[in-house]
């Protein structure tokens, strides 16, 4: 019996729908044998290996990421890499083909807005410097450029030379060639533009003309035109910042670009002062064009004509505005900010988007202001931030006025006259030292001192010297004169005092007279009158008086001679006259 119902019955020899293999046919009549490995290839696998699983995962993730990037590039054009991999555009970008033209440049201004860390983000700066008769200041200006710490390759320079009468253009060309020939590539600057344009400026460049009140309105309008021409010609789509700098700045920090940029303000200015000579005070605020608006200034503006321009620092316009310059504290915080309305043009850092938005330097009266002050007012009107740093100071070059120059000339003449006088005096002294022996000068001083001491000692003579002179004058014997010598003693006040020794002679009876019994005008006491004979009393009195007068006269003569010897010249004559006068007074006694 056939166990398979389809075998042989459908006409298929040997096996129906499944033909019998030769092995099976050949094995008929032999024992049935199953090989162990015969059905291994039909055994189902439990799982795929780990490598295949990871590869599939990566493929799926890559496909999803590509899809996400494709969607982002469609809606964010700034990240389209059409210039690098054109095939990625796949015809989805409408402008994909035209950027392949060699003369077409694509710029996305959203990437040049300006940030507080521009040196790290490689943001480019356009440094603008208007020039007019600036040859004396250009070497100093280029030394400041070399010292800037901001990457030089990210700084583009732009100069406008207008209405110059000196060699500004020639010197500028030489200095630029020297600047760009530096061996260190990091010290060379980026693109450099030099523009020449005259504006018919006729105001002279001296201090009196430039800062005179009458020339301010026309001069500032002309300067505004120069700034606008320079900016419009030099500003590129790659610039994120614009820095305006005067060439006559004497001292400024090397890090000024980074210091101002860190505040991340649309318009920012430092404080500007200038040094002065010591006789003028040492220092002074310079840029008064950075200020806050005041009610007084607004009221003043309403009273002026339409084309009038208010300028600060002149008595003709008393605005009473708070000036940035006058708020400076040398020890204050240099990062402190102050909101201002007008800005000065010595040093301005502004974001390029401010100028691209339409803010410029008005060459007309904008709210009664022009140039940089009008620029500040216009920026405030368009809601840009305008700030100043009252304690961050740079120093402008000192330019003396006509009065200062006149005063300095007078001081120089006085100095020269003083030096000439000192030199003449020194020459005379040297001539005396060379022609005369001055080695004994000290001995001369010693002799003079000894002579003065001798004259002082002679001015107070002893009583014995007057007695000797008295003996020569009277010719009396020594015993009689010794009892009746009259001499003159000197006093501390310099006056002569007559001393009569008769007042001190002992009496005949051996007793000294008492103070009450001293002889008076005639030298005879009351006791003598009582004891002497009344007839002798008049004779004795007359004789005593005569002798006294002779002694006084002799003493006066001797004293006069001594004083004449002590005092010479005019003093001797005066002493002689005084002596004669004293002799007359003594004779009257």
ZANUBA-970671 format. One record per residue (C-alpha): x, y, z. Coordinates in pm, 1 decimal. Example, Ala and Ser with C-alpha at 12.3 -4.5 7.8 and 13.67 -1.06 7.14 Angstrom:
<recs>
       c1       c2       c3
   1230.0   -450.0    780.0
   1367.0   -106.0    714.0
</recs>
This chain:
<recs>
       c1       c2       c3
      0.0      0.0      0.0
    123.1    332.4    -97.5
    145.3    552.7    206.8
    147.3    874.1      0.3
   -178.3    925.9   -184.6
    -18.4   1140.1   -449.8
    265.4    907.3   -529.5
    218.6    719.1   -867.2
   -150.9    796.7   -892.5
   -105.9   1123.3  -1084.9
    122.3    973.2  -1339.2
    444.7   1106.6  -1192.9
    691.7    829.4  -1190.1
    862.7    770.3   -869.2
    726.6   1041.4   -649.1
    459.6   1282.4   -782.2
    511.8   1656.2   -708.6
    832.3   1588.9   -518.2
   1060.9   1380.2   -735.5
   1266.1   1124.3   -558.9
   1629.0   1192.9   -527.7
   1872.2    940.6   -662.5
   1998.3    880.9   -321.8
   1658.2    777.7   -206.4
   1614.6    548.6   -508.3
   1947.9    398.6   -468.1
   1889.6    341.4   -104.1
   1586.5    127.7   -152.2
   1631.2   -207.0     -6.6
   1893.0    -66.4    228.7
   1851.8     39.2    582.5
   1718.3    398.9    632.5
   1995.5    637.6    747.7
   1969.1   1012.7    834.7
   2291.0   1222.9    832.6
   2321.2   1455.2   1130.9
   2425.7   1764.1    928.1
   2185.0   1723.4    647.4
   1921.3   1958.0    777.2
   2147.5   2217.0    948.3
   2097.2   2469.4    672.2
   1726.0   2470.1    733.6
   1761.4   2560.6   1099.1
   1627.3   2924.8   1156.3
   1869.8   3180.2   1305.5
   1775.8   3322.9   1642.3
   1900.7   3694.3   1584.1
   2123.6   3916.1   1369.1
   2470.3   3992.4   1486.4
   2546.1   4322.1   1677.8
   2738.2   4488.2   1393.7
   2445.7   4477.7   1158.9
   2217.4   4616.6   1424.3
   2446.5   4918.6   1488.1
   2482.2   4988.7   1119.3
   2113.8   5005.6   1073.0
   2077.7   5242.2   1366.2
   2339.4   5476.3   1227.1
   2172.7   5480.9    887.8
   1840.1   5573.2   1034.9
   1990.7   5851.3   1251.1
   2181.5   5995.0    957.1
   1871.7   6005.2    744.7
   1677.9   6184.2   1018.9
   1959.1   6439.7   1073.3
   1984.4   6511.1    702.4
   1614.5   6572.3    687.2
   1629.4   6813.2    981.0
   1922.6   7007.9    828.4
   1742.9   7028.9    498.0
   1438.5   7181.5    662.4
   1654.4   7428.7    860.9
   1841.9   7543.1    549.5
   1511.6   7605.1    374.5
   1385.5   7838.1    647.4
   1726.1   7986.6    757.8
   1912.0   8105.5    447.7
   2216.5   8222.9    642.7
   2338.1   7868.5    700.6
   2294.7   7746.8    342.5
   2626.5   7596.4    229.4
   2559.0   7653.9   -138.3
   2901.0   7807.4   -194.6
   3074.4   7501.7    -48.0
   2849.0   7212.5   -153.1
   2625.2   7327.8   -436.0
   2469.8   6983.6   -467.1
   2297.0   7025.4   -133.5
   2069.9   7293.8   -271.0
   1887.3   7034.0   -487.3
   1713.7   7317.7   -666.6
   1524.8   7415.9   -350.0
   1702.9   7754.0   -308.3
   1589.6   8013.8   -553.1
   1925.6   8193.9   -547.3
   2143.6   7884.6   -552.8
   2265.0   7919.3   -909.1
   2338.8   8292.9   -920.1
   2590.1   8274.8   -629.6
   2809.8   8066.3   -854.1
   2881.0   8373.6  -1071.0
   3233.2   8501.3  -1005.6
   3140.7   8870.8   -983.3
   2858.8   8822.4   -732.6
   2920.9   8848.0   -355.6
   2673.7   8743.0    -93.0
   2671.4   8922.1    247.9
   2449.6   8850.2    542.5
   2440.8   9171.0    751.4
   2286.8   8982.1   1041.6
   2637.2   8858.8   1120.5
   2795.6   9206.8   1149.5
   2577.2   9358.8   1419.6
   2862.1   9412.9   1665.1
   2909.2   9245.9   2003.2
   3096.7   9312.7   2326.0
   3368.0   9054.3   2240.1
   3444.8   9157.2   1886.5
   3811.8   9063.1   1898.6
   3713.6   8703.8   1977.7
   3445.1   8689.0   1707.9
   3679.0   8850.8   1451.6
   3455.9   9152.3   1398.5
   3607.1   9408.5   1162.7
   3648.5   9777.1   1252.3
   3661.0  10071.2   1012.6
   3891.0  10340.3   1154.9
   3813.4  10681.2    999.5
   4035.4  10990.6   1026.0
   3956.4  11319.5    847.9
   4275.7  11515.1    770.9
   4348.2  11878.2    694.5
   4700.0  12022.9    721.9
   4776.2  11731.0    952.2
   5140.7  11669.4    856.7
   5279.4  11775.8   1199.7
   5054.8  11523.3   1378.0
   5073.0  11220.6   1147.5
   5388.4  11060.2   1299.0
   5228.7  11067.8   1644.5
   4903.4  10927.3   1505.2
   5078.0  10633.5   1336.6
   5265.2  10552.9   1655.1
   4924.9  10518.1   1824.4
   4808.0  10287.5   1544.2
   5104.6  10056.2   1596.2
   5031.9  10035.1   1968.5
   4667.8   9928.4   1934.4
   4608.1   9586.0   2090.1
   4303.3   9502.9   1877.5
   4408.1   9257.4   1599.5
   4548.3   9476.4   1324.0
   4428.9   9249.2   1046.5
   4070.7   9320.5   1160.2
   4115.8   9699.3   1133.2
   4057.0   9878.4    802.1
   4188.9  10235.4    771.2
   4019.4  10519.5    587.1
   4155.8  10874.7    545.9
   3997.6  11177.5    383.5
   4234.6  11463.5    294.7
   4056.9  11788.6    220.5
   4152.4  12156.9    179.8
   4512.7  12086.7    284.6
   4796.1  12322.4    197.4
   5085.9  12123.1    340.3
   5237.1  11785.0    244.9
   4976.4  11575.8    423.0
   4913.9  11343.7    125.2
   5282.8  11276.2     58.5
   5366.0  11211.2    421.8
   5056.5  10994.3    462.5
   5161.0  10777.0    168.3
   5511.5  10727.3    310.4
   5385.4  10638.7    656.7
   5131.7  10390.2    518.4
   5398.9  10217.2    311.8
   5618.3  10189.0    619.5
   5327.1  10064.8    829.8
   5233.0   9785.2    588.9
   5593.8   9679.3    532.5
   5625.9   9539.0    882.2
   5792.6   9198.2    902.6
   5532.0   9062.6   1141.7
   5211.5   8987.2    945.4
   5006.0   9046.3   1262.2
   5119.4   9409.4   1267.8
   4988.3   9494.5    922.0
   4638.9   9637.7    883.5
   4358.0   9533.8    653.6
   4216.8   9739.7    368.6
   4336.3  10101.9    351.1
   4152.0  10381.5    168.5
   4281.2  10733.0    101.6
   4026.0  10979.7    -34.8
   4087.1  11335.8   -148.8
   3798.1  11582.1   -151.7
   3798.3  11960.2   -100.2
   3496.7  12131.6     54.3
   3601.6  12494.7     19.9
   3689.3  12532.3    387.5
   3851.6  12874.4    432.9
   3885.6  12887.0    811.1
   4250.8  12872.5    912.6
   4384.3  12588.6   1124.2
   4528.1  12803.0   1404.2
   4365.4  12786.6   1745.1
   4208.4  13131.6   1734.9
   4044.8  13072.4   1396.1
   3927.1  12715.9   1451.8
   3779.2  12779.1   1794.1
   3648.0  13129.4   1734.6
   3274.4  13164.4   1783.3
   3208.4  13332.1   1448.3
   3346.5  13037.6   1247.6
   3177.9  12754.8   1438.3
   2855.0  12709.1   1242.1
   3008.6  12705.7    892.2
   3313.7  12508.4   1003.0
   3109.3  12231.2   1164.2
   2878.1  12197.1    868.4
   3178.7  12156.3    641.2
   3330.7  11897.5    874.3
   3001.1  11706.5    871.9
   3017.7  11681.2    492.8
   3372.9  11548.7    512.4
   3273.5  11279.8    762.0
   2976.1  11168.2    553.5
   3182.5  11147.8    234.6
   3449.1  10944.0    406.8
   3200.1  10706.2    567.4
   2996.5  10644.2    252.7
   3311.0  10568.0     50.9
   3483.6  10340.3    302.5
   3206.8  10146.8    481.1
   3195.1   9782.8    370.3
   2936.7   9509.8    437.4
   3195.9   9327.0    646.3
   3238.1   9606.6    902.1
   3077.1   9565.0   1243.5
   3215.3   9881.8   1405.3
   3318.5  10233.1   1300.0
   3578.9  10422.5   1504.6
   3633.8  10797.4   1451.9
   3964.5  10933.1   1578.5
   4130.8  11276.2   1556.7
   4497.5  11271.4   1460.3
   4597.9  11524.5   1729.7
   4521.8  11296.3   2026.2
   4839.1  11292.7   2232.5
   4773.9  11014.6   2485.1
   4523.3  10728.2   2480.9
   4519.6  10372.7   2620.4
   4641.2  10105.7   2379.9
   4330.6   9901.3   2463.6
   4083.4  10178.4   2387.0
   3897.4   9976.4   2120.2
   3841.8   9680.1   2350.4
   3761.5   9907.5   2646.9
   3486.0  10089.8   2458.9
   3359.5   9779.4   2282.8
   3308.1   9589.6   2609.9
   3017.1   9820.8   2697.3
   2829.9   9695.8   2387.9
   2662.8  10033.9   2326.9
   2549.6  10168.5   1992.3
   2746.3  10493.2   2035.8
   3007.5  10549.5   2307.7
   3269.4  10820.6   2370.9
   3543.6  10870.2   2634.1
   3621.5  11189.0   2825.6
   3870.4  11423.4   2655.6
   4104.0  11660.0   2843.5
   4424.2  11840.0   2751.2
   4743.7  11916.2   2944.7
   4845.1  12276.8   3017.2
   5166.0  12443.0   3136.8
   5203.8  12477.3   3512.0
   5140.9  12852.2   3497.4
   4799.4  12781.7   3339.4
   4684.6  12520.3   3590.2
   4833.5  12194.9   3456.1
   4522.1  12050.5   3284.3
   4184.5  12150.4   3140.7
   3867.2  11990.7   2993.0
   3888.7  11994.8   2613.2
   3586.5  11838.0   2441.9
   3269.7  12009.6   2564.3
   3050.9  11862.6   2287.9
   2954.3  11559.4   2499.0
   2662.7  11667.1   2719.9
   2316.3  11596.1   2850.1
   2027.8  11808.0   2734.2
   1886.1  12076.4   2966.4
   1561.2  12267.4   2984.4
   1749.4  12594.2   2944.0
   1904.5  12475.0   2617.7
   1569.2  12359.3   2483.1
   1417.2  12697.7   2562.8
   1713.0  12869.0   2395.9
   1672.3  12657.6   2082.4
   1309.7  12769.6   2047.3
   1421.5  13132.2   2026.6
   1682.2  13079.2   1749.5
   1646.4  13083.3   1373.3
   1591.4  12766.7   1177.4
   1950.6  12749.6   1050.4
   2114.1  12844.1   1381.5
   2365.5  12603.1   1534.1
   2420.5  12592.0   1911.1
   2782.4  12534.5   2012.0
   2905.2  12463.2   2362.3
   3170.7  12649.9   2556.7
   3081.3  13002.5   2441.4
   2922.4  13282.5   2638.0
   2687.4  13359.1   2348.9
   2498.2  13034.8   2420.2
   2444.0  12977.7   2792.7
   2286.7  12631.0   2789.4
   2369.9  12516.8   3145.6
   2408.0  12159.3   3026.5
   2588.7  11892.3   3232.9
   2911.0  11833.1   3040.3
   3084.1  11497.9   3043.5
   3424.1  11666.8   3076.1
   3342.5  11846.6   3402.0
   3224.7  11525.9   3571.8
   3566.3  11363.4   3557.7
   3715.2  11211.0   3871.8
   4079.6  11099.0   3830.1
   4015.3  10821.5   4083.4
   3666.9  10726.7   3961.8
   3553.8  10402.3   3800.4
   3655.6  10416.8   3430.2
   3365.3  10185.7   3336.6
   3096.5  10412.9   3479.6
   2847.5  10515.6   3207.7
   2652.5  10835.5   3160.7
   2361.5  10883.1   2922.8
   2431.9  11179.3   2691.4
   2260.4  11354.7   2402.0
   2546.3  11526.5   2220.8
   2881.2  11363.7   2143.9
   3223.3  11504.4   2070.4
   3415.8  11400.8   1761.3
   3762.2  11340.2   1906.8
   3702.0  10967.8   1969.3
   3372.8  10791.6   1878.3
   3307.5  10418.2   1862.1
   2973.7  10328.7   1700.5
   2820.5  10012.5   1563.9
   2806.0  10003.1   1185.3
   2434.0   9930.4   1198.4
   2378.7  10283.6   1336.0
   2501.9  10436.2   1009.2
   2334.0  10170.7    796.0
   2004.9  10263.3    964.3
   2033.3  10619.7    836.6
   2205.3  10808.8   1119.6
   2472.0  11044.9    987.1
   2649.1  11371.0   1062.7
   2402.8  11645.5    966.9
   2558.4  11918.8    754.7
   2260.6  12134.6    841.3
   2086.5  12248.3   1157.3
   1925.3  11938.6   1306.2
   1744.2  12039.8   1626.2
   1976.8  12344.7   1629.5
   2291.2  12128.8   1616.0
   2531.1  12002.8   1348.4
   2809.5  11750.4   1292.4
   2888.0  11525.7   1591.0
   2640.8  11691.5   1828.6
   2369.6  11656.2   1565.5
   2480.7  11293.0   1515.5
   2422.3  11224.6   1883.7
   2078.4  11389.1   1876.7
   1982.4  11193.3   1565.7
   2096.5  10861.8   1715.6
   1890.9  10930.2   2027.9
   1591.1  11015.8   1811.6
   1621.9  10674.7   1641.9
   1630.3  10498.0   1981.5
   1998.5  10403.5   1975.9
   2194.9  10403.1   2301.4
   2437.0  10696.9   2335.6
   2665.2  10696.9   2641.8
   2983.0  10860.1   2765.9
   3249.7  10749.6   3014.4
   3324.1  11045.0   3246.6
   3618.4  10877.9   3423.5
   3780.4  10715.0   3118.0
   4004.6  10994.2   2989.2
   4219.2  11047.7   2681.3
   4439.7  11355.7   2634.2
   4429.7  11596.2   2341.6
   4738.2  11779.8   2222.6
   4791.7  12122.4   2384.9
   4772.7  12402.6   2128.8
   4862.3  12744.5   2277.4
   4640.4  13041.0   2198.2
   4766.6  13383.7   2092.9
   4755.0  13507.9   2452.6
   4940.6  13198.0   2569.7
   5209.0  13249.9   2308.1
   5247.4  13615.8   2404.4
   5279.3  13527.6   2770.5
   5531.3  13253.6   2694.9
   5740.6  13500.8   2492.4
   5744.3  13742.2   2785.7
   5845.6  13463.2   3021.4
   6123.0  13361.4   2782.0
   6255.2  13716.6   2763.7
   6258.7  13742.6   3142.3
   6442.2  13415.0   3166.5
   6707.0  13523.5   2918.1
   6756.3  13859.4   3095.3
   6792.6  13682.3   3428.4
   7046.2  13439.9   3287.5
   7243.4  13725.7   3124.9
   7256.1  13915.3   3453.8
   7374.4  13611.6   3644.6
   7639.6  13544.0   3381.9
   7762.8  13905.5   3394.0
   7788.6  13894.0   3772.7
   7978.7  13570.6   3758.9
   8216.5  13712.0   3496.9
   8294.1  14014.6   3713.9
   8363.7  13794.5   4012.2
   8591.2  13570.4   3808.4
   8780.3  13874.9   3676.4
   8836.4  14008.5   4028.6
   8957.9  13672.4   4147.3
   9201.1  13648.5   3859.3
   9346.4  14004.4   3883.9
   9365.7  14052.8   4259.7
   9498.1  13841.7   4543.5
   9196.6  13754.9   4747.7
   9374.2  13502.3   4962.6
   9413.2  13752.1   5251.8
   9045.7  13833.4   5273.6
   9012.9  13638.2   5594.1
   9302.2  13830.5   5750.1
   9136.8  14157.3   5649.1
   8823.3  14053.1   5831.1
   9022.7  13966.4   6139.3
   9201.1  14306.7   6140.8
   8874.4  14489.7   6094.7
   8722.1  14301.9   6385.0
   9019.9  14385.1   6608.5
   8993.4  14754.6   6514.5
   8624.6  14760.2   6602.1
   8699.2  14606.4   6939.3
   8970.9  14866.8   7010.9
   8736.0  15153.5   6923.3
   8470.0  15009.3   7150.5
   8716.4  14985.1   7436.9
   8831.4  15346.0   7384.3
   8472.8  15468.4   7398.8
   8470.2  15396.2   7775.8
   8798.8  15560.6   7915.5
   8918.0  15506.7   8272.9
   8922.9  15789.9   8535.6
   9304.4  15796.7   8550.9
   9330.2  15897.7   8179.1
   9107.0  16201.8   8234.7
   9318.5  16297.9   8537.2
   9638.9  16295.0   8332.9
   9483.8  16521.6   8070.8
   9368.8  16752.7   8340.9
   9725.0  16782.5   8479.1
   9862.8  16892.4   8139.3
   9591.9  17151.9   8099.9
   9627.3  17319.5   8440.9
  10001.9  17271.8   8512.5
   9938.3  17227.6   8883.9
  10128.5  16995.2   9110.9
  10030.4  16635.8   9123.8
   9917.3  16642.9   9480.5
   9677.1  16930.8   9426.9
   9542.7  16795.8   9101.5
   9498.9  16448.0   9237.1
   9256.0  16590.3   9488.1
   9066.8  16794.7   9231.4
   9062.0  16598.9   8904.6
   8745.6  16617.0   8697.9
   8673.3  16348.4   8432.2
   8390.3  16242.2   8206.6
   8253.4  15891.5   8227.3
   8056.0  15726.2   7953.7
   7712.6  15576.9   8014.5
   7527.0  15293.4   7846.0
   7310.9  15545.1   7662.2
   7621.2  15696.8   7501.9
   7602.1  16027.5   7698.4
   7883.5  16197.0   7895.1
   7860.5  16228.1   8275.3
   8076.6  16480.4   8461.3
   8224.1  16344.2   8785.8
   8381.6  16592.1   9038.4
   8620.2  16421.3   9281.2
   8603.4  16728.4   9509.2
   8277.8  16597.0   9634.6
   8465.7  16296.8   9772.2
   8763.9  16484.6   9937.8
   8784.5  16427.4  10315.8
   8740.4  16727.6  10539.6
   9028.8  16902.3  10725.3
   8914.7  16768.2  11054.8
   8958.4  16413.7  10925.1
   8589.5  16340.6  10890.0
   8417.9  16267.0  10560.7
   8115.8  16480.5  10485.9
   7774.7  16323.6  10519.4
   7545.9  16307.4  10212.0
   7349.9  16597.7  10352.9
   7668.6  16799.7  10399.6
   7791.9  16758.4  10039.4
   7894.8  17083.5   9880.9
   7633.5  17236.6   9654.8
   7682.3  17474.6   9366.6
   7995.0  17649.1   9505.5
   8155.8  17332.9   9651.8
   8167.4  17476.1  10014.8
   7971.9  17304.7  10288.8
   7782.0  17482.5  10565.0
   8035.7  17361.7  10826.4
   8320.4  17542.6  10642.7
   8128.9  17865.7  10645.3
   8089.3  17840.7  11019.3
   8455.9  17755.8  11090.4
   8633.4  17984.2  10836.6
   8670.8  18344.7  10882.4
   8384.4  18537.2  10737.1
   8630.0  18748.4  10537.3
   8787.1  18448.8  10365.3
   8468.5  18286.2  10265.8
   8402.7  18490.6   9950.7
   8763.7  18448.7   9832.4
   8761.5  18076.2   9879.7
   8432.0  18037.8   9708.9
   8544.4  18237.0   9404.5
   8870.2  18048.6   9386.3
   8697.5  17711.9   9405.8
   8449.9  17806.6   9135.3
   8727.9  17925.1   8902.2
   8926.3  17610.4   8950.4
   8621.9  17399.9   8888.5
   8546.3  17571.6   8558.3
   8906.3  17526.2   8440.8
   8902.2  17158.1   8523.5
   8570.1  17105.5   8347.3
   8694.1  17283.7   8035.5
   9018.0  17084.5   8027.6
   8830.1  16760.3   8071.3
   8591.3  16849.2   7789.3
   8878.4  16927.0   7551.7
   9052.8  16601.3   7629.6
   8737.2  16403.4   7583.7
   8663.6  16576.7   7251.9
   9002.9  16487.4   7111.9
   8958.0  16124.8   7202.6
   8617.9  16108.0   7038.9
   8753.7  16267.4   6723.1
   9018.5  16000.4   6707.2
   8762.1  15726.8   6755.3
   8510.4  15851.4   6499.7
   8642.7  15960.4   6160.0
   8498.7  16170.3   5877.8
   8143.9  16283.1   5920.7
   8102.1  16118.0   6256.9
   8401.2  16310.7   6388.1
   8255.0  16642.9   6278.6
   7922.3  16561.8   6436.3
   8094.2  16454.5   6758.8
   8294.1  16778.4   6760.1
   7981.3  16987.9   6729.1
   7818.5  16788.7   7007.8
   8129.2  16836.1   7222.2
   8127.9  17215.7   7176.1
   7764.1  17223.1   7272.0
   7835.0  17023.7   7586.0
   8124.7  17255.8   7674.5
   7893.9  17555.1   7654.4
   7644.2  17383.4   7879.7
   7919.8  17298.2   8127.9
   8045.8  17659.8   8124.4
   7698.8  17782.0   8205.1
   7703.1  17566.0   8512.2
</recs>
